[in-house]
Amino acid sequence: MRPLGVVGLLLILCGAVVLVLRGVSYTKDRQTVQVGPIGLTAEQKGFVPPVVGFAAVIVGGVLLFTSRQRR
């Protein structure tokens, strides 16, 4: 399989996972401060909406289709 086809397949799989889970949340930034016995942690969370998953499936399909047409 051509590299463009592999990228397309990966985009389709990742996009499908995002769609099935109805979005994916992740931790962007984590800051930890330790002062003596007291510790403080701050996290920034991000979210990948299902629309991004849908777009990834569409773009992956286009890449997979174009990689097969070049044979």
BELUR-V930002 format. One record per backbone hydrogen bond with DSSP energy under -0.5 kcal/mol. NH is the residue of the N-H (numbers start at 1). CO is the residue of the C=O. E is the energy in kcal/mol with one decimal. If there is no record, write none. Layout:
((NH:CO:E) (NH:CO:E))
This chain:
((6:2:-2.0) (7:3:-2.3) (8:4:-2.1) (9:5:-2.4) (10:6:-2.4) (11:7:-2.3) (12:8:-2.1) (13:9:-2.4) (14:10:-2.7) (15:11:-2.5) (16:12:-2.2) (17:13:-2.0) (18:14:-2.1) (19:15:-2.2) (20:16:-2.7) (21:17:-2.3) (22:19:-0.8) (23:18:-2.6) (24:48:-1.8) (26:46:-2.3) (28:26:-0.6) (28:44:-3.0) (29:44:-1.2) (31:42:-2.9) (33:40:-3.2) (35:33:-0.5) (35:38:-2.9) (36:34:-0.6) (38:35:-1.9) (40:33:-3.0) (42:31:-2.9) (44:29:-2.4) (45:43:-0.5) (46:26:-3.4) (48:24:-3.3) (49:47:-0.7) (52:49:-1.1) (53:49:-1.0) (54:50:-2.3) (55:51:-2.3) (56:52:-2.3) (57:53:-2.0) (58:54:-2.1) (59:55:-2.8) (60:56:-2.5) (61:57:-2.1) (62:58:-2.2) (63:59:-2.5) (64:60:-2.5) (65:61:-2.5) (66:62:-2.6) (67:63:-2.1) (68:64:-1.4) (69:65:-1.5) (70:66:-1.0) (71:68:-0.8))
